[in-house]
């Protein structure tokens, strides 16, 4: 159930409650802890433990075998998703920063998943066309430069199988979704594009998580 306060945006959690939920439902083993512990000098912008576990569950729900991720950082979300695919799955993850990609490859190898995850280095707009020959995909997960989401969403819709998922983190644009900036307009265009082509929802996680099932 909900009440008027929660429908209006109130949230009944605190850092302690979130930490308890993460420990109870989305705990880390050594490989996940290593990938989650972003080294000094790299921004801590990976998905949280519970969001990572949600990605795992979505992969299992659609029996995904081919996944594209835009925005690797150091590999945490890629490891979460690849574990849920099974040994015959393949995940391609795109990272703009070569230093981040190098750390991600090391984390992925330490998790025993180097044969299931390929890290591609470059801009999303440049690297996505190189994957067209692998389509159709089961899931496309976006967690990269927000101004690119509408273009990435268009690409995802063109290369997902029917019933495949497009998932996008930071869909509230850090509170600026309804603003007048070019980035806000682009993010709203992404929301509207996904809503028009998918059965979709924006889950009100702290950052907003769009999940769409391609019609």
Buried (B, 14 or more C-beta within 10 A) or exposed (E): EEEEEEEEEEEEEEEEEBEEBBEEEBEBEEBBEBBBEBEEEBEEEBBBBBBBBBBBEBBBEBEBBBBBBBBBBBBBBBBBBBBBBEEEBBBBBBBBBEEBBBBBBBBBEBBEBBEBBBBBBBBBBEBBEEBEEEBEBBBBBBBBBBBBBBBBBBBBBEBBBEEBBBBBBBBBBEEEBEEEEEBBBBBBBBBEBBBEBBEBEBEEBEBBBBBBBBE
